């Protein structure tokens, strides 16, 4: 298998606590732009026009192992503090291209 066939897309969904929408949005954008993510090919972030407290990131990863390693590193470095403004933990969905 080549690197392309191992690639995955990850959908990350977060929901801010009421009154903390801007803080959650800023935290998402800051986390993506400032942390090193070996294996991440790219990321785009989105605001939900129907829900001002919902935010999404769609990320491309070289493989699922790189994403899992990133999530482990994030958990080890205080993810709970970084997500205190959320109603619930971030939801992640790992997608692979249907062939």
C-alpha positions in Angstrom: 0.0 0.0 0.0 1.2 3.5 -0.8 0.9 6.5 1.5 -2.2 7.7 -0.4 -4.2 4.5 0.3 -3.3 4.8 4.0 -4.5 8.4 4.3 -7.5 9.3 6.5 -9.7 12.3 6.9 -10.6 13.3 10.5 -13.7 15.3 11.3 -13.5 17.0 14.7 -16.6 18.6 16.2 -16.7 20.8 19.2 -19.6 22.5 21.0 -19.0 25.4 23.3 -20.7 26.1 26.6 -23.2 28.9 26.4 -21.4 32.2 26.6 -18.0 30.7 25.8 -18.4 30.4 22.0 -15.6 32.8 21.1 -13.3 31.3 23.6 -13.9 27.8 22.1 -13.4 29.1 18.6 -10.2 30.8 19.5 -8.9 27.7 21.3 -9.6 25.5 18.3 -7.9 27.8 15.9 -4.9 28.3 18.3 -4.5 24.6 18.9 -4.4 23.8 15.2 -2.1 26.6 14.2 0.5 26.3 17.0 1.0 22.7 17.8 3.3 20.4 15.8 1.4 17.6 14.2 3.7 15.1 12.5 1.7 13.2 9.8 -1.0 15.9 9.4 -1.2 16.9 5.7 -3.7 19.8 6.2 -6.6 21.2 8.1 -9.5 23.5 7.5 -11.7 24.9 10.2 -15.4 25.8 10.0 -18.1 27.7 12.0 -21.6 26.3 11.9 -23.9 29.0 10.5 -26.9 27.4 12.2 -25.3 26.9 15.7 -22.9 29.7 16.9 -21.4 27.3 19.5 -20.5 24.5 17.0 -17.1 24.4 15.3 -15.5 21.8 13.0 -12.1 20.9 11.7 -11.5 18.6 8.7 -8.0 17.3 8.8 -6.1 15.1 6.4 -3.6 12.7 7.9 -1.0 10.5 6.3 -2.4 7.5 8.3 -4.5 6.7 11.3 -1.5 5.9 13.4 -0.2 9.5 13.1 -3.6 10.9 14.2 -3.8 8.5 17.2 -0.3 9.5 18.2 -1.3 13.2 18.0 -4.3 12.5 20.2 -2.2 10.7 22.8 0.3 13.6 22.8 -2.6 16.0 23.3 -4.1 14.0 26.2 -0.7 13.8 27.8 -0.2 17.6 27.6 -3.4 18.8 29.3 -6.3 18.4 26.9 -8.8 18.6 29.7 -7.7 22.2 30.6 -7.7 23.2 26.9 -11.3 22.0 26.5 -12.9 23.4 29.7 -15.1 25.7 27.7 -16.8 22.8 25.9 -20.1 21.2 26.8 -18.6 17.8 26.1 -15.3 16.3 24.9 -14.5 16.9 21.2 -16.0 14.3 18.9 -13.8 12.8 16.3 -14.8 10.7 13.3 -12.1 9.0 11.2 -13.0 8.6 7.6 -11.3 6.7 4.8 -12.0 7.2 1.1 -14.6 4.6 -0.1 -13.3 2.7 -3.1 
